């Protein structure tokens, strides 16, 4: 794909697809809740950028970022396991933070908003979110 796009489309697809699967497939799980989804994704991205600044792009830095992101999410009490992949993506692809972070924030808020719909239409036994 050419370099003219806002961001390459596959950039956020894997971690956000996993987040969407949790919101729609397991809406009652704590890791599916909005605070965890949005907070975990953003904290993991920031962790990824911190590791990227120290290690540069590469597989060792990506592995470190994934592990540190999981630890940071646990410490902040916003665990959302798919977000570890976001930290890995940041280190491997080094997207410009000024574009990536707002796009990630928007995408996670949209996931939460779309997650609200099935519970409001009676399609889920559990109304999402269980907690904010």
Backbone bond lengths (Angstrom), bond angles and torsions (degrees), N, CA, C in turn:
res aa  C-N    CA-C-N  psi(-1)  N-CA   C-N-CA  omega(-1)  CA-C   N-CA-C  phi
1 X - - - 1.447 - - 1.517 108.96 -
2 X 1.306 117.59 144.84 1.460 122.45 -178.12 1.512 112.54 -68.30
3 X 1.308 116.20 168.42 1.453 121.68 -176.58 1.508 114.50 -85.34
4 X 1.340 119.46 5.33 1.450 120.90 -174.87 1.508 115.20 -84.40
5 X 1.357 119.17 -7.46 1.454 121.75 -176.14 1.509 112.37 -75.11
6 X 1.332 115.35 160.44 1.461 121.21 178.63 1.522 109.13 -60.17
7 X 1.276 115.98 -52.06 1.469 124.08 170.95 1.516 105.98 -149.07
8 X 1.294 116.63 151.40 1.460 118.67 176.29 1.520 108.86 -62.31
9 X 1.330 118.54 131.26 1.465 121.47 -174.55 1.528 116.06 -53.19
10 X 1.337 121.37 -41.52 1.467 118.63 -176.11 1.531 114.06 -70.75
11 X 1.310 117.89 -8.62 1.451 121.83 -173.03 1.526 113.70 -51.69
12 X 1.315 118.15 -49.98 1.462 121.28 -177.13 1.521 113.43 -101.54
13 X 1.303 117.98 -3.56 1.455 121.06 -172.52 1.531 114.06 -59.12
14 X 1.325 121.14 -51.73 1.477 118.42 -175.72 1.537 114.84 -60.34
15 X 1.324 120.21 -51.84 1.462 117.07 -178.31 1.523 113.15 -68.78
16 X 1.320 117.94 -33.86 1.463 118.95 -179.68 1.521 111.53 -74.99
17 X 1.319 118.07 -31.23 1.465 120.34 175.08 1.531 109.65 -64.50
18 X 1.327 116.61 -41.43 1.466 120.18 177.50 1.528 110.46 -66.05
19 X 1.321 117.45 -38.41 1.472 120.79 176.76 1.524 110.61 -63.15
20 X 1.322 116.90 -44.35 1.468 121.27 178.96 1.525 111.03 -62.03
21 X 1.333 116.40 -40.16 1.466 120.17 178.30 1.526 111.10 -61.14
22 X 1.319 116.98 -38.94 1.469 120.31 177.96 1.527 111.22 -68.05
23 X 1.323 117.05 -45.47 1.467 120.78 -178.09 1.526 110.86 -61.23
24 X 1.328 116.28 -42.61 1.463 119.39 -175.63 1.521 113.56 -90.66
25 X 1.325 117.75 -28.07 1.458 120.47 -178.07 1.513 114.50 -93.74
26 X 1.313 116.79 -25.75 1.466 121.46 -178.45 1.524 109.53 -142.71
27 X 1.341 117.04 62.69 1.468 120.07 -172.90 1.526 115.22 -65.52
28 X 1.317 118.28 -15.92 1.464 120.38 -179.59 1.517 113.47 -89.25
29 X 1.336 117.85 -14.61 1.465 119.52 -178.87 1.529 111.45 -63.81
30 X 1.313 117.53 142.21 1.470 119.54 177.02 1.531 113.13 -56.69
31 X 1.346 118.05 -37.66 1.465 119.10 -178.65 1.528 112.74 -71.03
32 X 1.332 117.13 -10.05 1.465 121.20 178.61 1.529 112.59 -90.24
33 X 1.299 117.58 -11.31 1.456 120.92 -173.61 1.531 111.85 -71.67
34 X 1.334 117.12 151.64 1.471 121.13 -174.60 1.522 114.56 -52.62
35 X 1.311 117.53 -43.55 1.474 120.41 -178.47 1.524 110.32 -59.92
36 X 1.328 115.74 -42.39 1.459 120.26 -179.31 1.527 111.36 -71.70
37 X 1.329 116.87 -43.33 1.458 120.38 -178.47 1.524 111.24 -63.13
38 X 1.312 116.67 -55.82 1.470 120.61 -177.46 1.526 110.51 -68.82
39 X 1.323 116.38 -50.38 1.466 120.07 -178.94 1.515 112.86 -62.93
40 X 1.325 116.71 -43.05 1.459 120.55 -179.98 1.513 112.47 -64.28
41 X 1.332 116.76 -43.77 1.465 119.97 179.59 1.531 111.22 -63.91
42 X 1.334 117.01 -46.66 1.468 119.57 -177.91 1.530 111.67 -68.50
43 X 1.325 117.26 -41.61 1.466 120.30 178.11 1.527 110.49 -62.97
44 X 1.318 117.09 -39.37 1.459 120.35 178.87 1.522 111.60 -66.36
45 X 1.322 116.46 -39.37 1.466 119.23 177.70 1.523 110.75 -63.26
46 X 1.316 116.97 -44.59 1.466 120.98 178.56 1.531 110.08 -62.71
47 X 1.316 116.81 -41.10 1.468 120.70 176.17 1.526 110.15 -60.46
48 X 1.325 116.08 -43.24 1.462 120.45 177.66 1.516 112.02 -59.17
49 X 1.336 117.03 -43.71 1.469 120.14 179.02 1.526 111.47 -65.38
50 X 1.339 117.48 -36.67 1.469 120.15 178.17 1.530 110.41 -64.73
51 X 1.316 116.68 -44.27 1.467 120.37 178.66 1.525 110.24 -66.02
52 X 1.323 116.69 -42.04 1.464 121.01 178.45 1.529 110.77 -57.16
53 X 1.335 116.86 -40.88 1.460 120.85 -179.93 1.529 111.85 -63.64
54 X 1.318 116.70 -31.28 1.460 120.91 -177.77 1.529 112.01 -88.70
55 X 1.327 116.83 -43.62 1.466 120.14 -172.18 1.525 114.54 -102.42
56 X 1.327 117.13 -19.70 1.459 119.90 -172.16 1.524 109.69 77.28
57 X 1.332 115.31 -176.80 1.460 120.77 -179.39 1.520 110.38 -74.25
58 X 1.316 115.91 142.89 1.452 119.40 175.71 1.515 112.16 154.62
59 X 1.322 115.62 165.24 1.468 120.01 -175.60 1.530 114.34 -67.25
60 X 1.334 117.67 -34.89 1.466 119.10 179.83 1.524 110.95 -68.13
61 X 1.317 116.32 -42.50 1.458 119.79 176.45 1.515 111.72 -64.94
62 X 1.333 116.78 -37.28 1.464 121.06 178.73 1.529 110.71 -63.76
63 X 1.329 116.03 -43.66 1.466 119.96 178.46 1.524 110.56 -63.46
64 X 1.319 116.11 -43.36 1.462 120.71 177.63 1.526 110.69 -61.38
65 X 1.322 116.59 -44.08 1.468 120.78 -179.55 1.522 111.37 -61.83
66 X 1.322 117.40 -42.33 1.463 120.40 178.57 1.515 111.74 -60.67
67 X 1.317 116.45 -46.02 1.460 120.47 178.85 1.519 113.25 -65.79
68 X 1.330 115.72 -44.78 1.471 119.27 178.70 1.521 111.76 -65.20
69 X 1.323 116.62 -35.69 1.468 119.91 178.37 1.529 110.54 -63.14
70 X 1.329 116.57 -43.35 1.468 119.36 177.31 1.525 110.71 -60.39
71 X 1.334 116.65 -44.70 1.460 120.22 178.08 1.515 112.82 -63.01
72 X 1.343 116.82 -42.74 1.466 120.73 179.44 1.525 111.41 -63.59
73 X 1.335 116.16 -39.93 1.466 119.05 178.57 1.524 111.27 -64.90
74 X 1.332 116.71 -39.88 1.464 119.43 178.45 1.527 110.96 -65.07
75 X 1.335 116.06 -43.24 1.474 119.60 178.43 1.524 112.11 -63.11
76 X 1.322 116.54 -38.32 1.473 121.09 -179.44 1.525 112.20 -82.89
77 X 1.324 116.35 -3.97 1.472 122.43 -178.94 1.526 112.82 60.87
78 X 1.329 114.40 41.10 1.466 121.14 174.18 1.539 109.78 -133.07
79 X 1.342 117.29 52.11 1.458 117.82 -177.65 1.527 112.27 -65.19
80 X 1.304 115.23 131.33 1.466 122.76 176.50 1.526 105.65 -152.27
81 X 1.315 115.87 90.17 1.467 121.26 -169.79 1.530 115.29 -52.68
82 X 1.338 121.56 -35.95 1.465 118.57 178.12 1.529 113.43 -60.76
83 X 1.315 116.63 -22.62 1.460 120.38 -177.99 1.529 112.58 -67.89
84 X 1.322 118.04 -21.62 1.460 119.37 176.64 1.523 110.50 -59.10
85 X 1.329 116.26 -33.75 1.467 120.35 177.48 1.523 111.40 -65.57
86 X 1.309 117.53 -29.29 1.465 120.80 177.44 1.524 109.89 -64.03
87 X 1.321 117.11 -43.00 1.474 120.72 177.49 1.520 110.64 -61.89
88 X 1.320 116.70 -40.60 1.460 121.66 178.75 1.526 110.22 -62.98
89 X 1.320 116.85 -45.03 1.467 121.71 179.52 1.523 110.82 -60.93
90 X 1.312 116.82 -42.21 1.470 120.34 179.69 1.532 110.35 -58.66
91 X 1.322 116.79 -45.36 1.467 119.35 -177.88 1.526 111.33 -71.15
92 X 1.309 117.94 -38.66 1.464 119.68 -177.61 1.528 113.43 -75.00
93 X 1.335 116.93 -34.60 1.463 119.36 -173.94 1.523 114.31 -109.69
94 X 1.312 117.92 -13.82 1.470 123.52 177.87 1.530 112.95 45.92
95 X 1.343 117.31 56.63 1.465 118.80 178.26 1.533 110.39 -70.12
96 X 1.323 118.02 150.40 1.473 119.56 177.71 1.537 110.45 -61.18
97 X 1.316 116.54 122.73 1.466 121.56 -176.39 1.519 112.21 -59.08
98 X 1.313 117.01 -35.01 1.461 120.39 -176.72 1.533 111.49 -64.20
99 X 1.320 117.38 -24.41 1.468 121.27 175.95 1.524 111.38 -98.10
100 X 1.320 115.90 -41.75 1.451 121.05 -172.94 1.526 113.09 -65.99
101 X 1.317 117.80 -48.00 1.461 120.44 -175.67 1.533 113.13 -63.49
102 X 1.341 119.95 -45.73 1.469 118.21 175.91 1.532 112.91 -63.57
103 X 1.328 116.66 -37.14 1.460 119.67 178.36 1.530 110.17 -65.38
104 X 1.302 116.96 -42.17 1.467 121.00 178.02 1.524 110.41 -63.40
105 X 1.321 117.18 -44.52 1.470 120.61 178.49 1.526 110.70 -60.31
106 X 1.309 117.09 -46.14 1.464 121.13 178.81 1.528 110.77 -61.49
107 X 1.318 117.09 -45.96 1.462 121.00 -178.60 1.527 111.77 -61.65
108 X 1.323 117.79 -41.02 1.463 120.04 -179.09 1.524 111.36 -70.46
109 X 1.319 116.77 -38.32 1.467 119.78 176.88 1.533 109.99 -65.03
110 X 1.317 117.20 -39.64 1.466 120.31 176.65 1.524 111.22 -64.48
111 X 1.326 117.54 -39.85 1.468 119.84 176.52 1.519 111.33 -59.62
112 X 1.315 116.74 -42.40 1.463 120.54 177.83 1.530 109.62 -64.34
113 X 1.330 117.23 -46.38 1.465 120.69 -178.84 1.524 111.49 -60.48
114 X 1.307 116.93 -43.42 1.467 120.60 178.84 1.527 110.30 -69.36
115 X 1.315 115.93 -32.69 1.466 120.13 176.71 1.509 113.07 -64.23
116 X 1.323 117.20 -24.86 1.466 121.10 178.90 1.519 112.27 -70.07
117 X 1.314 118.24 -28.01 1.459 122.00 -172.25 1.526 115.11 -62.70
118 X 1.334 120.48 -51.45 1.470 118.78 -176.99 1.524 113.49 -58.45
119 X 1.321 117.59 -37.92 1.458 120.78 178.68 1.515 112.23 -66.96
120 X 1.309 116.79 -30.22 1.470 121.12 179.93 1.529 111.92 -79.61
121 X 1.331 116.44 -20.73 1.468 120.42 -178.52 1.527 111.77 -103.36
122 X 1.335 117.46 5.10 1.455 121.29 177.82 1.514 114.36 80.27
123 X 1.317 118.75 13.75 1.458 121.45 -178.40 1.528 112.87 -84.51
124 X 1.303 118.22 -11.47 1.465 121.93 177.83 1.520 108.22 -119.29
125 X 1.321 115.86 142.09 1.458 119.97 174.63 1.520 110.86 -69.53
126 X 1.334 115.65 -29.91 1.464 122.03 179.38 1.518 107.84 -107.83
127 X 1.300 115.45 129.84 1.472 119.58 178.70 1.529 108.65 -78.65
128 X 1.325 115.89 130.43 1.480 122.20 179.17 1.509 108.36 -97.93
129 X 1.289 119.21 137.72 1.470 128.44 -5.94 1.519 111.59 -83.99
130 X 1.316 114.54 157.99 1.461 120.97 174.07 1.526 108.57 -77.69
131 X 1.325 115.56 -35.39 1.472 121.74 176.93 1.530 109.33 -147.95
132 X 1.283 115.96 157.59 1.474 121.14 177.53 1.509 108.68 -100.27
